[in-house]
């Protein structure tokens, strides 16, 4: 039997910790990058580029192998996905990069973080930390309720329920709402960063 496995691996294969991650960087010259790495399913494509160590994703599995209809596989087409690393340049010279993981919640979380900071004047960390919501599904979930973190004012929840939303309360700080992050370079060169208390992310400078 020399070296052959004697015991079956667990099945279905349990999901592993980690998958999608947002990263941002801004250098001393103001060059800014916002990126998301996501394998899509736990193993991605299973292909690693030896020169870089980058794992190829397998988002092509979102195509349909039909002649027509939604997302049919054709030359030049891109697969459906939720990845949308973002960047913004403000009139006062600030540059902001921001993003998150979180399935269908990604555009909702990014809109919340950006508008809180840019439109409502919240501090960058406060904009990331403040309670969030998710309308629809997230990875591995079937529920399409309006989920909200248990830190919103009760009157807000009551108003949303009265408007007809099917409300679902979740933990005060849950990974379901994404792992957001943001960096801002101010016109005077000062760099500011925020990381999500819902994740193990970090802001680093060197």
Beta strands, then each sheet from edge to edge (+ up, - down):
strand 1: 21-26
strand 2: 32-37
strand 3: 86-89
strand 4: 95-99
strand 5: 133-135
strand 6: 146-149
strand 7: 167-170
strand 8: 181-185
strand 9: 191-195
sheet 1: 1+ 2-
sheet 2: 3+ 4- 8+ 9-
sheet 3: 5+ 6- 7-
end
